[in-house]
Amino acid sequence: MDKIINDFSIGLFIWQAFILLSIGLWIYCLIDILKNKFAQNDKLIWILLVLLIPFIGSLLYLLIGKNKKLKLN
């Protein structure tokens, strides 16, 4: 039991937290893209970008794509 507590690696913990956050961000972006309307083929382009380049595509969607959604009202 003492060995488990002593073998804790802060580097491994940081990587695991980063991976979990990136997966959560990826899922959030995909759900947001699918729930909203976009002009022309923008929805397909954003889905492909987020699926093929998960972390960078998700960040680009949050920075650029959220402003491109169509207003329904």
Secondary structure, 3 states (H helix, E strand, C coil): CHHHHHCCCHHHHHHHHHHHHHHHHHHHHHHHHHHCCECCCHHHHHHHHHHHCHHHHHHHHHHCHHHHECCCC
